[in-house]
Amino acid sequence: MTVPHLKWVKYKYYKIPNLGMELRILHINLEDKSLKEEKIDEKTVRKFIGGVGIGAMILLEKAPKGIDPLSPDNPFIVMTGPATGTPFPLSGRHHIIAKSPLTGAFGDANSGGNFGAMLRRTGYDGLVFYKASDEPVYLTIMDENNDGVAEVKFRDAKHLWGKGVWYTEEKIRHDLEVGSSGSIMSIGPAGENLSFISCVMNDENRAAGRTGLGAVMGSKRLKAVYVKPFLLPPIYDKEAFNKVCNEKRKKLAENDITGKALPTYGTEVVTNVMNSLGNYPTHNFQKGVFPTADKISGETLKDTYLVGTKGCWGCTVRCARLVKIDEPPYQLDYEGAEYEGVWALGGDCGIDDMKAINKAYAIINDMGLDVISYGATVACAMELYEKGKIPHEKLHGMKLNFGNAQAIMDLAWMAGYRTGFGDDIALGSKRLAEKYGMPELAMQSKGLELPAYDPRGMQGMGLAYATSNRGGCHLRAYTPAYEAFGAPYKVDPYTTEGKAKLVIDQQNFFASTVDSLVSCKFLTFALGPEDFVDLVRPLTGWDWTVEELMETGERIYNLERVFCAREGTGTKDELPKRLTDEPQPEGAAKGYVVKLDEMLKEYYELRGWKNGIPTKEKLIQLGLEDYTPYIA
């Protein structure tokens, strides 16, 4: 099926006409297999950019109020941004947006690898899937006729249903006879079985991990999407753009984090730092120090099972670790675990076995599970078990004590296929803890499991967790950069003073640059708003200022919160009582709790929100007057 649209120049040529900054969105009805192309005008693109910004706009327009996240009427949105697939540093990422099955609120997830760049190089900036197919299908987008036009085909996926991610990708490549070219986005059994903690995978081991969006894809019986690039994205002034890209890459290479620590040790370099600060959550956030954390650190991995490094499309940092383990029963050869996943399966569960953690991580990727939510939910189950809340007959002989490395491997299969106690793990920690009568043991905010930073020793992180629109998340505002690493400058982690403004500035900055342009968050260790303005001007032709960049991010962040307000969930900015009422029992942060209430009051005042909801005046100020009915 060919979709007529403006032809771009062939991929092999490098003289690119100025096509403007319109976005081309392909709307795909999985029920009747119809396709429709939409062009989003440059005025709207400048207002919301792309990625999560345009995705939030589409979600508000297309998702009926109060829709069940697993209903066919919940749109599944895959977005790139103006930076994706260009020489823009670290721009090999894409964003997925839908109403979240896990939280019931705004759901979004970001992934690296090659898929985003290759999707954009088919001529489409985004895909929006509607309804549900009667039978499992996968989609292909490529220039089969070699005429500069994308041909879109629906293909039978019944033979792939029930299979893991790795088999799915291998089989699709074999059947299409495409070798290693192109990129595949897919779900594993977890998404097919509508697990609340399922994710969307691409390029075998890259994950759009958070908020359970694999279940939305599974509910539509969409197994995979294959894209093969043949075009180049538009660049307003290529010569000037390439020059500034080279300048920013140099800054990345000279930065201690992006030029030294991450390339050498990967994201697991954070392990020993957080542990030394007393901010490394262990045993389901009961403590902030893991005595044997070094056994699962980036330094130890480098000295044991590391065989190489890898980067996403266009990446110079190459933080991904290539891991090979020959010892039975842990044999594997894959793109290995990263900091958040190693913590979730390791420190949070009281496990320091690097081999078992990597083996479990590999199974989790193949099943299509969010490793943070999976590990945190297992940690919650372990505490429930040790408190006598999970009956032994539910586990069929399995022991769920903290430190049980076998459990994190076994439960990964069970959670993916929703069999045995894995069916409970697939619920996520909030539903699991409620089911077994101790909801306070779920370390989550808005239903999304917290990641690998104990906020009792970093006040800003606590506020960031609570106010994230998608729930407990470190990627909407990464205050450890300031509170732990001093990048770009150091702030006192224990004080609440100035933290509201710090969190807001980061949320706005990330919303516009990282999540909407779309690029990697690691850029922000070395590049500030001024650097992004330098990049955007020759890329788009927009006369952006730093103030406009930040206001655009504020507009996008408020738009996400408008969706939450419309749905009546996701506007309560709270943390587990363990973090606000129980002082950290040991380590450098001993005696501290998160002083959320005093930070939250200032946060709302600076945001122009009331009780977690934007005011009408704030929306009008940001040019969002059309959305004011949603906050009534």
VENLIN-V982196 format. One record per pair of residues at least 6 apart in sequence whose C-alpha atoms are under 7 Angstrom apart, sorted by the first residue. I is the first residue (numbers start at 1). J is the second residue. Records with the same first field share a line. If there is no record, write none. Layout:
I = J / J
This chain:
1 = 151 / 152 / 153
2 = 150 / 151 / 152
3 = 150 / 151
7 = 148 / 149
8 = 148 / 231
9 = 16 / 148 / 231 / 232
10 = 148 / 230 / 231
11 = 230 / 231 / 232
16 = 234
18 = 234 / 235 / 236
19 = 234
21 = 42 / 540
22 = 39 / 40 / 41 / 42 / 45
23 = 39 / 40 / 41 / 125
24 = 37 / 38 / 39 / 40 / 124 / 125 / 126
25 = 37 / 38 / 39 / 124 / 125 / 126 / 127
26 = 35 / 36 / 37 / 38 / 124 / 126 / 127 / 128
27 = 35 / 36 / 37 / 127 / 128 / 129
28 = 34 / 35 / 36 / 128 / 129 / 130
29 = 35 / 129 / 130 / 131
30 = 129 / 130 / 131 / 132 / 133
31 = 131 / 132 / 133 / 134
47 = 552
48 = 54 / 552 / 556
49 = 81 / 516 / 517
50 = 79 / 80 / 81 / 82 / 516 / 517
51 = 79 / 80 / 81 / 94 / 95 / 515 / 516 / 517 / 518
52 = 95 / 97 / 515 / 516
53 = 516 / 556
55 = 77 / 79 / 97
56 = 559 / 560
59 = 75 / 98
60 = 563
62 = 75
63 = 73 / 74 / 75
65 = 566 / 567
66 = 567
67 = 74
69 = 99 / 100 / 101 / 104 / 216
70 = 101 / 216 / 219
72 = 130 / 131 / 132 / 220
73 = 130 / 131
74 = 98 / 99
75 = 98 / 128 / 129 / 130
76 = 97 / 98 / 128 / 129 / 130 / 216 / 217
77 = 96 / 97 / 98 / 127 / 128 / 129
78 = 95 / 96 / 97 / 126 / 127 / 128
79 = 94 / 95 / 96 / 125 / 126 / 127
80 = 94 / 95 / 116 / 120 / 125 / 126 / 518
81 = 125 / 516 / 517 / 518
82 = 517 / 518
83 = 91 / 517 / 518 / 519
84 = 91 / 92 / 93 / 116 / 117 / 120 / 518 / 519
85 = 91 / 92 / 117 / 118 / 120 / 121 / 233
86 = 233
87 = 242 / 245 / 314
88 = 245
89 = 245 / 249 / 314 / 315
90 = 314 / 315 / 519 / 520
91 = 314 / 518 / 519 / 520
92 = 112 / 113 / 114 / 116 / 117 / 312 / 313 / 314 / 519
93 = 111 / 112 / 113 / 116 / 117 / 518 / 519 / 520
94 = 110 / 111 / 112 / 116 / 518
95 = 109 / 110 / 111
96 = 108 / 109 / 110
97 = 107 / 108 / 109
98 = 106 / 107 / 108 / 213
99 = 105 / 106 / 107
100 = 106 / 107 / 211 / 212 / 213
101 = 196 / 212
102 = 196 / 197 / 211 / 212 / 447
103 = 211 / 446 / 447 / 448
104 = 569
105 = 470 / 564 / 567 / 569 / 570
106 = 469 / 470 / 560 / 563 / 564
107 = 211 / 470
108 = 210 / 211 / 470
109 = 208 / 209 / 210
110 = 208
111 = 206 / 207 / 208
112 = 206 / 312
113 = 203 / 206 / 312 / 313
114 = 183 / 203 / 312 / 313
115 = 183 / 184 / 185 / 202
118 = 182 / 183 / 227 / 228 / 229
119 = 227 / 229
120 = 233
121 = 229 / 230 / 231 / 232 / 233
122 = 142 / 150 / 228 / 229 / 230 / 231
123 = 231
131 = 220
132 = 219 / 220 / 221
133 = 220 / 221
135 = 158 / 221
136 = 156 / 157 / 158 / 161 / 221 / 222 / 223
137 = 154 / 155 / 156 / 157 / 221 / 222 / 223
138 = 154 / 155 / 156 / 157 / 222 / 223 / 224 / 225
139 = 153 / 154 / 155 / 224 / 225 / 226
140 = 152 / 153 / 154 / 225 / 226 / 227
141 = 150 / 151 / 152 / 153 / 226 / 227 / 228
142 = 150 / 151 / 152 / 227 / 228 / 229
143 = 149 / 150 / 151 / 230
144 = 151
157 = 223
160 = 168
162 = 189
163 = 188 / 189
164 = 188 / 189 / 366 / 367
165 = 186 / 187 / 188 / 204 / 366 / 367 / 368
166 = 204 / 366
169 = 184
173 = 179
181 = 228
182 = 227 / 228 / 229
183 = 203 / 226 / 227 / 228
184 = 202 / 203 / 224 / 225 / 226 / 227
185 = 200 / 201 / 202 / 203 / 224 / 225 / 226
186 = 200 / 201 / 202 / 223 / 224 / 225
187 = 200 / 201 / 214 / 223 / 224 / 368
188 = 366 / 367 / 368
189 = 367 / 368 / 416 / 417
190 = 198 / 367 / 368 / 369 / 416 / 417
191 = 198 / 199 / 214 / 215 / 217 / 218 / 368
192 = 215 / 218 / 219
193 = 417 / 418
194 = 215 / 218 / 219
195 = 215 / 426 / 427
196 = 212 / 215 / 426 / 427 / 428
197 = 211 / 212 / 369 / 370 / 373 / 374 / 426 / 427 / 428
198 = 212 / 213 / 214 / 215 / 368 / 369 / 370
199 = 207 / 208 / 209 / 210 / 212 / 213 / 214 / 368 / 369 / 370
200 = 207 / 208 / 209 / 213 / 214 / 368
201 = 207 / 208 / 368
205 = 335 / 365
209 = 370
210 = 370
211 = 448
235 = 539 / 540
236 = 538 / 539 / 540 / 541
237 = 538 / 539
240 = 538
241 = 535 / 538 / 539
244 = 535
245 = 535
251 = 526
252 = 258 / 259 / 526
253 = 259
255 = 526
257 = 525
258 = 317 / 522 / 525
259 = 317
261 = 269
262 = 317 / 319
263 = 317 / 318 / 319
265 = 298 / 299 / 302
266 = 298 / 319 / 320 / 321
267 = 319 / 338 / 339
268 = 297 / 298 / 338 / 339
269 = 297 / 298 / 299
270 = 339
271 = 293 / 297 / 339
272 = 293 / 294 / 297
274 = 280
275 = 289 / 290
277 = 588 / 589
278 = 288 / 289 / 457 / 587 / 588 / 589
279 = 288 / 289 / 453 / 454 / 455 / 457
280 = 288 / 289 / 290 / 452 / 453 / 454
281 = 287 / 288 / 289 / 347 / 348 / 452 / 453 / 454
282 = 288 / 289 / 290 / 347 / 348 / 349 / 350
283 = 347 / 348 / 349 / 350 / 379 / 402
284 = 348 / 349 / 376 / 379 / 380
285 = 348
287 = 584 / 585 / 586
288 = 454 / 584 / 586 / 587
289 = 587
290 = 347
292 = 352
293 = 347 / 352
294 = 300
295 = 352
296 = 352 / 354
305 = 323 / 324 / 325
306 = 321 / 322 / 323 / 324
307 = 322 / 323 / 324
308 = 321 / 322
309 = 318 / 319 / 320 / 321 / 322
310 = 318 / 319 / 320 / 321 / 322
311 = 317 / 318 / 319 / 320
320 = 335
321 = 335 / 336
322 = 334 / 335 / 336
323 = 333 / 334 / 335 / 336
324 = 332 / 333 / 334
325 = 331 / 332 / 333
326 = 332
330 = 355 / 356 / 359
336 = 358
337 = 358 / 361
340 = 372 / 451 / 452
341 = 371 / 372
342 = 357
343 = 452
344 = 372 / 375 / 376
345 = 357 / 375 / 408
346 = 352 / 357
348 = 376 / 379
349 = 379 / 402 / 403
350 = 402 / 403
351 = 403 / 404 / 405
356 = 405
359 = 409
360 = 408 / 409 / 412
363 = 412 / 413
364 = 371 / 412
367 = 416
369 = 416
372 = 451
373 = 428 / 449
376 = 429 / 449
377 = 425 / 428 / 429
378 = 425
380 = 429 / 441 / 442
382 = 400 / 401 / 402
384 = 390
385 = 400 / 401
386 = 401
389 = 436
390 = 436
394 = 421
395 = 421
400 = 407
411 = 422
414 = 420 / 422
415 = 422 / 423 / 425 / 426
418 = 426
424 = 432
425 = 432
429 = 442 / 449
430 = 439 / 442 / 444 / 447
433 = 439 / 441 / 442
440 = 576
443 = 449 / 450 / 576
444 = 450 / 472 / 576
445 = 465 / 466 / 471 / 472 / 574 / 575
446 = 471 / 472 / 570
447 = 471
448 = 471 / 472
449 = 472
450 = 472 / 473
451 = 473 / 474
455 = 461 / 462 / 594
456 = 579 / 584 / 589 / 592 / 593 / 594
457 = 493 / 494 / 589 / 592
458 = 483 / 493 / 494
459 = 493 / 494 / 495 / 496 / 594
460 = 479 / 499 / 503
461 = 479 / 480
462 = 594 / 596
463 = 596 / 599
464 = 474 / 477 / 503
465 = 471 / 472 / 473 / 474
466 = 472 / 573 / 574 / 575
467 = 573
468 = 476
469 = 560 / 561 / 570
476 = 507 / 510
477 = 503 / 506 / 507
481 = 487
482 = 488 / 489 / 490 / 491
483 = 490 / 491 / 492 / 493
487 = 525
488 = 525
496 = 599
500 = 599 / 602 / 603
508 = 550 / 553 / 554 / 557
509 = 550 / 553
511 = 553 / 556 / 557
512 = 549 / 552 / 553
514 = 520 / 521
529 = 546
530 = 546
533 = 544 / 545 / 546
537 = 543 / 544
555 = 622
558 = 614
561 = 613
562 = 630 / 631
564 = 570 / 571
565 = 571 / 613 / 630 / 631
566 = 630 / 631
571 = 612 / 613
572 = 612
573 = 612
579 = 593 / 594
580 = 593 / 594 / 595
581 = 593
582 = 593
583 = 590 / 591 / 592 / 593
584 = 590 / 591 / 592 / 593
585 = 591
604 = 610 / 612
608 = 614 / 615 / 618
609 = 615
616 = 628
619 = 625 / 628
